[in-house]
Amino acid sequence: MSLELAVAAALFVGVLAYALFGGADFGSGFYDLTAGGARRGAELRTLVDHSIGPVWEANHVWLIYVLVMWWTGFPESFASAMSTLIVPMLLALLGIVLRGAAFAFRKFAPTIGQARLYGAVFAASSLLTPYFLGAVAGAIASGRVPAEGRGDLWSSWLNPTSTFGGVIAVGTCAFLAGVFLTADARRAGRTTLAETLRRRTLAVGTVTGAVVFAALVPITRDAPTLADGLTGRAAPLVILSGICGLATLVLLLRRRFSQARVTAVLAVAAVVSGWGIGQYPWLLVDEVTIAEAAGADATLAGLLVVVGLACVVVLPPLVYLFRLTQSESWAEH
C-alpha cells in the first residue's frame, strides 16, 4: 500500500468513527425534539442526558482528527474544499457550538422557559449539523469542488446529491441513536419508554432506508461517477447496508435490542464505507485523485507515525470511557 493510500485510509477511518459515534450523539436530538412537553418528555430527555452526557465532547475528537489529517496530508484539496464549502462548514460549526452550549446550559436554567429554549436550540442544532456535514459530503461526491481555487459558494452544496446526503445523514444519525437509546431504556428497566422509542426508531429506520435507496435515482443523474462506484465495486456494501438495516428492524420488532445495536452499527458503517469505496480513487470526485492530491512523502510518513501514537495514547482512554458509560445503570442516577 502506498503512503498516500495509507493516509487516506486512516483519514477515512476517522470519518467512519465520527459517523458512528458522533452520529449516535447527534441523532439523540431528534428524540429530544419529539419528546413532548416539559412533563411528558422529562423521562426521555433525562435518558438522552445520561446517555450522551459523558461522551458528547469526546466524539468531536474524530472531526478534529479528520480535518487535521486532510489539511496536513492533502493540503491543496483541503484548501479548495474549505473555500468552496465555507458556508455549510460554518453552519455546521455554528451548530456544534450552539448544541454544546445549549446542552450544558439547559441543565442549570433557572426557569422552565429558559430550559425549553436551550432544549430547542440543542435539538435543532443536533439535526442541522449532520445535515450540513452530509451536504458537504454530497458536494465533494458530485464533483462540485474544483482541484484548485474556489467553486461556486451556493450551487456546490445546494443540489440534489447534497440534499440527499444531508437528509440521509440526519436519518442515519436518528436511527442509530434510537437503537441505542431504546437499549439503554430497556437496560434501565424503563419498559414504557423503551416501547415508545422502539416505535419511533422503527418509523425512522423505515423512512431512512427508503430514502437511501430512492436517492440512487437522482444521484445517477447528478453524480454519475459516484453512482457508477455505488453500483459497481461498492455494490456489496450497499446490499450489506440494506440487509443489516432490515435485520435491525426485525430485531427491534422482536425486542432484541442488544443485537439490534450491532446490526445498526453495521448498517451505518456499510453506508458510509460504500460511499468511500464508490468514490475511490478520487479525493475530490472528477477533479483530483488521492495520489495527485497527496503532500510530501515525509509529511505522509509523519502522519502515519502520529496515527500510530494516537492509537496507543488516545484510543484506550476513549474505549474505557465508553465502557464506563455502558456499564453504568441509568436507574442509579
Protein Blocks (a to p, Z undefined) as FASTA:
>chain_A
ZZklmmmmmmmmmmmmmmmmmmmmmmmmmmmmmnopfklmmmmmmmmmmmmmmmmmmmmm
mmmmmmmmmmmmmmmlmmmmmmmmmmmmmmmmmmmmmmmmmmmmmmmccbfklmmmmmmm
mmmmmmmmmmmmmmmmmmmmnopacfehjddfklmmmcfklmmmmmmmmmmmmmmmmmmm
mmmmmmnopaklmmmmmmmmmmmmmmmmmmmmmmmmmmmmmmmmlmmmmmmmmmmmmmmm
mmmmmmmmmmmmnopaklmmmmmmmmmmmmmmmmmmmmpccfbghkbcfklmpccfklmm
mmmmmmmmmmmmmmmmmmmmmmmmmmpcfklZZ
